[in-house]
């Protein structure tokens, strides 16, 4: 496949806008077409008696997914959403549940143009619509092979989590960045600084990373495990493996950034947070200082966040639920390590805060 641009005009049957493909409530994806809704069961199409052009008609993709086959790479997506007569409220996820729009609302007669960048792997762009009143009037997809990329190498706390209600901060980071930056999240559950490299994941990043890109590096949770395939020692092998990430970035003129591990939610009786990471935190801080690598101290930032919320309110950040609260965990669940959406969004905000504090140019310029 050769990367090309697409323009889609959503609404009932009729002539599409010039240069666009018409998408209706009957436009089901097929491999031959290469685009369409994965199911039209919950999709409707409307045309109002007021308004004109693409703003007059639209599709209502209630809990629906729109698919477009595209070659792997970076794309800039622009959409127009609104309704001439009714208010709207929409959340949009791209790729693996990455939130790119969160409860975006409009008033009657208001139309918004939103732009964001996505990192496609697997040959297909996936846009998942939800919210109380979703609308889509038009959609444009343009390849941007030379876009600035922010790569993430890390574990499950940063990864694109596909299984509800789990979420990693990396899949929410795009909410805080303008469309000029593509978040290329390579973080994977269960990986340590060692196993990530041994599995060839750093090689995959290096093959795509270019001059002036960024590589955010966060490991520690699984380096602590008593597992010969993952375990590292803080002041020896842990630092040695982290150096391989730093050198990989520098070898192509990219910018490495170290992030200490996010804290787990374990409180002392006095309401302060327990530190479960031991020497891995000071070992990373030491390496950052010695190598002159920017460091975002996520351990300190998340400690302050959890303690400010306290033992009870901080539960809302994590996958913690009573029996029946999550359909995926009918008997209830208590996970003090992994985030749900609200937690991942807040922690991604702390990463964005760290970018601003360090003035990581030009990322700072592209913060929303």
C-alpha positions, 0 to 999 in steps of 0.5 A: 500500500502507498500512503495517500490522503482521504476525505470523507463526507458523512451523512445520508445519501447524496452527492459528497463534498468535492474530493470526498467519499460519501459515508452513510449509515449503511457504509460497512467496512469491507477489505475491498473498500478499505474503509467504513464502519465495522458495524452500522447497527448503532449508526444513523444519518441525518440531514437538517433543514438548516445549514449548508454543505457538510455542516447540514448533514452528518452521521451519529456513530453511537458507540461505533468504530470507523476503520480505514486501511492505511500503511503503517506510519504517522497521520494527521487527522482533521474532523468536523463535528456539530449539529445545526439544531442540537447540542453534541457530546463526543469522546473519540479514541484512536488506535488502541483506545488512545483518547484524542477527544474527551467529552468534546461538546458543542451547542446547537449550530456550533461546529468544531474542527479538531486536529490530532496525529495518530501512529498507525500499526497493523495497517489500519486506522481505528476511530472509536466514537462514544459519548452522549451525543456523538456527531461526525460531519467530515473526516480528513486523513493525511500522511505526515511521514516527517512529523515530530515523534515522541516514542515511549519505551516502558511497561504496563503503566504507560502502555496502550491498554486494550482491555477495559477498564485498564489504561496507561498514561502513554495512551492519554498523552496525545490529549495534551499535545497539539497535532504537530506531535505523534505519540509512538507508544511502544510501551508493553505490559510486563516488560523491564528495561532488560526484557524490552531490549531482549525482545527487540523492541528498542531495535524497532524504535531505533529503526523509526526514530529520526533526528530531533525525535524524543524517546521517553524511557520509564522502567522499574516496576518489572526490573524489581521482579525476581525473574531472570528474564526481567530482573536488573540490579539498580546501580549496575545492570539497571543503569547499564540497560538504561544507557542503551536507550540513551545511546540509541536516541543519541546515535540518531540525533534524537533526545532521550528523556528519563522518567522515574516509575509511577508510584503504586497506591500503598499508604502508611497509617499516617496517610503518607505513601509507601515507596515500593521502588527502593534503589531504582528511583535514586539509581535513575536520578543518578544516571540522569545527572551523570549523563546530562539527560532530562528527567521527569520525576514521575515517582515524586509527582505521583506521590504528591498526587496520591497523597493530596487525594488520600487513601480513599479518593485516590482509588478513583485513579486505579482499577479498583471496583466493587462487585459488579462495578466493572463487567470485566471483573464481576467479583470486584477488583483491587489493583493498586498499580494500574490505572483506569481512564481518569488516572491515566489522564491525570498522570499523562497531565503530570508528564505534560507538566514535566515537559513544560517544567524542563522546557523540552524544546520544541515539545513545550511549544506543542503542548495544548 
